[in-house]
Structures are given as structure tokens and as C-alpha cells.
Amino acid sequence: MTLLSDVRHTKIVEFLNSTGSVKVSEISKSLQVSEKTIREDLEKLEEKGFLKRVHGGAVVIEHSESMLPIHKRRTRQYGEKEQIAAAAYELIEDGQVVLLDAGSTTLELAKLMQHRSLTVITNDTNIATALADSNDIELCILGGYRRKSTYTIIGPSALSMMSELNVDIAFLGCSGVDLERGLSIFHREEAELKKRMIKSSHKKVLLADHTKFGRTALISFAELTEMDTLITNHQTDQTIIQHIEQLGVEVITGQEGSGLS
């Protein structure tokens, strides 16, 4: 059976996550499709800004954070992530049930929350580790399996658990933010979990640095209007921010040098 194009694209992304480069001939054999089909897939992914085609294959492009191996993604735009996390921290009230979606920016937020009296739900094993020693946090870790090359937990068990939970405020991430296509990521199962997180949460807050805007990944999981608040950094294009505010979404810009000690 021939794999659907979005599944092939996801597989290509996973190969790039693991190795940093791919060869048309190798992917063709692995996915059991023609080299012509793979070249067309790479062309489409390049148009979206997620890779650079080279002779015989493709490589990760320097600015494409979502395609880097996980240990490298954690260190990209680190200052911006700290700014966004500090602004997000100000929205949290003691006693709340807080959802932290898997991601590097939500990890920075988790580090700030260690001494707050909160219930925290997460599908990120790194966030769970950061909060595991806190005596003030009631920690709920969604069950499931770890998506390869990430700290993200997904699967039917995570979906089932999430459907039973009620969240006061959710902090969500994505791979791309587009005014028309909304919020998107590469992986279908993760998209389904994010949809369930949104449905279960009273207040939805999107955390996205400037590199995420004007980009679309393979699978859209929410409209921008489903978010109550967007927190970004000062480098995000002001025209984009104005358009998002016109949709009725509150926009908060993290300031340089902001942070908590």
C-alpha cells in the first residue's frame, strides 16, 4: 500500500531529525515509493521552508528549528524562549490546574513554576523531570509512548486521559503559525492530542517565537481564533501581530531581559 503524502512527509521529517540529511534513493527504498515521488515530496517541504534540497537529497536548513535534533532544538532562540516563558508565568494563579504542552518554551516555563502551588499536567518527559522534585506541584503525566527523537508523549492513552481532565489554563506550542491555515505541526497523533487539550481547557495560551510565523507544517490542528492569548517575542513582525489582534486574540510580547530569579 502506498503511503499518503502527509505520512511520507512525516517520515522524511523524522529521518532529518535523526541524521540532518536524507538521500532520495534511501528514502525511496525505505518508503517503497518511486524516487520521482520522493523528489516531489522534498520540493513541497522546501517550499514550506523546512529543508533545503541538494544533489541527490536534502539537508536541514539552519533556521529550521523544528527539524533539528531534539538536544539542539532546546538551545535555539533560548533568550526568546525565556522572555516568552517569563510573560506566560505572570498569567498563572496559585491553585490552578495548568497544562504544559510538550516543547522547549513550555520547559522554560516549567522551570519558573517549581515553587508554585499548582496542579500541572504535561505530555513532556523533560518537563515532568524538571517538576518531579517539587513539593508544591501536583504532577500529572499523560500516559502513552514517546515520539522518536523527542520528549513528547502521544497515543491513545494520552488522548483518553486528556478527555477526562479539566484545565484552567493551557500553554500550547506548534511548528507553524499562519493567518489563514492556523496552527500546525508535523505529526498527526500529536495534532489529535493538541485538539483534545484545547477542548479540555478553559483558557488557551499559544507560546510561539518569531521563527514560527508565516510557516505551515503538515497538519493544522487549530484556528488562531481558538486561542485566547498569544505570547511571542519582540522580533515578531508587528503587522502579523496586528492581524492576530484583529481576530480577537490578546497578544503579549515578552520583553528583552525579562525573567524571574
C-alpha positions as CSV (number, residue, x, y, z in Angstrom):
1,M,0.0,0.0,0.0
2,T,1.3,3.5,-1.0
3,L,1.7,5.8,2.0
4,L,-0.3,9.0,1.9
5,S,1.7,12.2,1.2
6,D,1.3,13.6,4.7
7,V,2.6,10.3,6.2
8,R,5.6,10.3,3.8
9,H,6.4,13.9,4.7
10,T,6.3,13.0,8.4
11,K,8.6,10.1,7.8
12,I,11.0,12.4,5.9
13,V,11.0,14.8,8.8
14,E,11.8,12.0,11.2
15,F,14.7,10.9,9.0
16,L,16.0,14.5,9.0
17,N,15.5,14.8,12.8
18,S,17.7,11.8,13.2
19,T,20.5,12.4,10.7
20,G,20.4,16.0,9.5
21,S,20.3,14.9,5.8
22,V,18.5,12.4,3.6
23,K,19.1,10.8,0.3
24,V,16.4,10.3,-2.3
25,S,17.5,6.7,-3.1
26,E,17.4,5.7,0.6
27,I,14.1,7.2,1.4
28,S,12.6,5.8,-1.8
29,K,13.6,2.2,-0.8
30,S,12.5,2.8,2.9
31,L,9.1,4.1,2.0
32,Q,8.6,1.9,-1.1
33,V,7.7,4.7,-3.5
34,S,9.4,6.0,-6.6
35,E,12.4,8.4,-6.5
36,K,10.2,10.8,-8.5
37,T,7.6,10.8,-5.7
38,I,10.3,11.5,-3.1
39,R,11.8,14.3,-5.1
40,E,8.3,15.9,-5.3
41,D,7.9,15.5,-1.6
42,L,11.2,17.2,-0.9
43,E,10.2,20.0,-3.3
44,K,7.0,20.6,-1.3
45,L,8.8,20.6,2.0
46,E,11.4,23.0,0.7
47,E,8.6,25.4,-0.4
48,K,7.3,25.3,3.1
49,G,10.8,26.3,4.4
50,F,11.6,23.1,6.3
51,L,14.5,21.8,4.4
52,K,17.0,22.6,1.6
53,R,17.3,20.3,-1.4
54,V,20.8,19.3,-2.5
55,H,22.0,17.0,-5.2
56,G,20.6,13.6,-4.5
57,G,18.6,14.5,-1.4
58,A,18.0,17.2,1.2
59,V,19.5,18.7,4.4
60,V,18.2,20.6,7.4
61,I,18.3,24.4,6.8
62,E,19.9,26.4,9.5
63,H,16.9,28.4,10.7
64,S,14.5,25.5,10.7
65,E,14.3,24.8,14.4
66,S,11.6,22.2,14.2
67,M,13.8,20.0,12.1
68,L,16.9,19.9,14.3
69,P,17.7,17.0,16.6
70,I,16.0,17.5,20.0
71,H,19.1,18.4,22.0
72,K,19.8,21.2,19.5
73,R,16.2,22.5,19.4
74,R,16.3,23.1,23.2
75,T,19.1,25.6,22.8
76,R,17.8,27.6,19.8
77,Q,16.2,31.0,20.4
78,Y,17.0,30.4,24.1
79,G,16.7,34.1,25.1
80,E,13.4,34.5,23.3
81,K,12.0,31.4,24.9
82,E,13.0,32.8,28.3
83,Q,11.2,36.1,27.5
84,I,8.0,34.2,26.5
85,A,8.1,31.9,29.5
86,A,8.5,34.9,31.9
87,A,5.5,36.6,30.4
88,A,3.5,33.3,30.5
89,Y,4.4,32.9,34.2
90,E,2.5,36.1,35.0
91,L,-0.8,34.6,33.8
92,I,-0.7,31.8,36.3
93,E,-2.6,31.9,39.6
94,D,-1.9,29.7,42.6
95,G,-4.2,26.7,42.9
96,Q,-4.8,26.4,39.2
97,V,-4.7,23.3,37.0
98,V,-2.1,24.2,34.4
99,L,-1.4,22.2,31.2
100,L,2.1,22.4,29.7
101,D,2.2,21.1,26.2
102,A,5.4,19.4,25.1
103,G,8.1,21.8,23.9
104,S,11.2,23.8,24.7
105,T,9.4,27.1,25.6
106,T,7.0,25.3,28.0
107,L,10.0,23.7,29.6
108,E,11.4,27.1,30.4
109,L,8.0,28.0,31.9
110,A,8.1,24.8,34.0
111,K,11.4,25.8,35.5
112,L,9.8,29.0,36.8
113,M,6.9,27.2,38.3
114,Q,8.7,24.8,40.7
115,H,7.7,26.6,43.9
116,R,4.2,27.5,43.0
117,S,1.1,25.7,44.5
118,L,-0.3,24.2,41.3
119,T,-1.5,21.1,39.6
120,V,0.5,20.6,36.4
121,I,-0.5,18.3,33.5
122,T,2.1,17.5,30.8
123,N,2.9,15.2,28.0
124,D,6.6,16.1,28.1
125,T,9.0,13.8,29.9
126,N,11.6,16.6,30.3
127,I,9.0,18.9,31.9
128,A,8.0,16.1,34.2
129,T,11.6,15.6,35.2
130,A,12.0,19.4,35.9
131,L,9.0,19.3,38.2
132,A,9.5,15.9,39.8
133,D,11.3,17.1,42.9
134,S,8.9,20.0,43.7
135,N,6.9,19.5,46.9
136,D,4.4,22.2,45.8
137,I,3.4,20.8,42.4
138,E,0.8,18.1,42.0
139,L,2.1,16.5,38.8
140,C,0.0,14.6,36.3
141,I,1.9,12.9,33.4
142,L,-0.1,11.8,30.4
143,G,0.5,8.2,29.6
144,G,1.4,6.8,26.2
145,Y,4.6,6.3,24.2
146,R,7.5,8.7,23.4
147,R,7.6,10.0,19.9
148,K,11.0,9.2,18.4
149,S,13.7,11.8,18.8
150,T,11.6,13.9,21.2
151,Y,10.4,14.1,24.8
152,T,6.8,14.1,23.7
153,I,4.3,11.6,24.9
154,I,1.4,10.7,22.5
155,G,-1.0,7.9,21.7
156,P,-4.5,6.6,22.6
157,S,-3.7,6.5,26.4
158,A,-2.8,10.2,26.4
159,L,-5.9,11.1,24.5
160,S,-8.1,9.1,26.9
161,M,-6.5,10.7,30.0
162,M,-6.8,14.2,28.5
163,S,-10.5,13.7,27.8
164,E,-11.2,13.2,31.5
165,L,-9.3,16.3,32.7
166,N,-10.4,19.9,33.2
167,V,-7.8,22.5,32.8
168,D,-7.8,26.2,34.0
169,I,-5.1,27.4,31.7
170,A,-3.2,25.6,28.9
171,F,0.1,26.7,27.4
172,L,0.5,25.2,23.9
173,G,3.1,25.1,21.2
174,C,3.2,24.5,17.5
175,S,5.6,24.3,14.5
176,G,3.9,26.9,12.3
177,V,1.6,29.9,12.7
178,D,-0.2,31.1,9.6
179,L,-3.0,33.7,9.4
180,E,-5.1,31.5,7.0
181,R,-4.0,27.9,7.9
182,G,-3.8,28.5,11.7
183,L,-1.6,26.4,13.9
184,S,0.2,23.4,12.5
185,I,2.6,20.6,13.4
186,F,4.1,17.6,11.5
187,H,2.7,14.6,13.4
188,R,-1.0,13.5,13.2
189,E,-1.2,11.8,16.6
190,E,0.3,14.9,18.3
191,A,-2.2,17.1,16.4
192,E,-5.1,15.0,17.8
193,L,-3.7,15.3,21.3
194,K,-3.4,19.1,20.9
195,K,-7.0,19.3,19.8
196,R,-8.1,17.4,22.9
197,M,-6.0,19.7,25.1
198,I,-7.8,22.7,23.6
199,K,-11.2,21.2,24.1
200,S,-10.4,20.4,27.8
201,S,-9.0,23.8,28.7
202,H,-10.8,27.0,29.8
203,K,-8.1,29.4,28.8
204,K,-5.8,28.6,25.8
205,V,-2.4,30.4,25.5
206,L,-0.1,29.9,22.5
207,L,3.6,30.3,23.1
208,A,5.4,31.0,19.8
209,D,8.6,32.8,19.0
210,H,9.1,34.8,15.8
211,T,10.5,31.9,13.8
212,K,7.1,30.1,13.8
213,F,5.2,32.8,12.0
214,G,4.4,32.7,8.3
215,R,5.0,28.9,8.2
216,T,2.8,25.9,7.9
217,A,3.7,22.4,8.9
218,L,1.9,19.3,7.5
219,I,-1.2,19.2,9.8
220,S,-3.3,22.0,11.0
221,F,-4.8,21.4,14.5
222,A,-6.5,24.8,15.4
223,E,-7.6,28.1,14.1
224,L,-5.9,31.2,15.6
225,T,-9.3,32.3,16.9
226,E,-9.4,29.2,19.2
227,M,-6.6,30.8,21.2
228,D,-7.4,33.3,23.9
229,T,-3.8,34.7,24.1
230,L,-0.6,34.6,22.1
231,I,2.7,35.2,23.8
232,T,5.6,35.9,21.5
233,N,8.9,37.8,21.4
234,H,9.7,41.4,20.3
235,Q,11.2,40.2,16.9
236,T,7.8,39.0,15.6
237,D,6.5,41.2,12.7
238,Q,4.2,43.9,14.0
239,T,1.9,43.6,11.0
240,I,1.3,40.0,11.9
241,I,0.6,40.9,15.5
242,Q,-1.9,43.5,14.4
243,H,-3.7,41.0,12.2
244,I,-3.9,38.5,15.1
245,E,-5.2,41.1,17.5
246,Q,-7.9,42.0,14.9
247,L,-9.1,38.3,15.2
248,G,-9.8,39.0,18.9
249,V,-6.7,37.2,20.2
250,E,-4.8,39.0,23.0
251,V,-1.1,39.4,22.1
252,I,1.6,39.7,24.8
253,T,5.2,40.4,23.8
254,G,7.9,39.1,26.1
255,Q,10.5,41.8,26.8
256,E,14.2,41.5,26.4
257,G,15.9,41.0,29.8
258,S,12.7,39.8,31.4
259,G,12.9,36.8,33.7
260,L,12.5,35.6,37.2
261,S,15.1,34.7,39.7
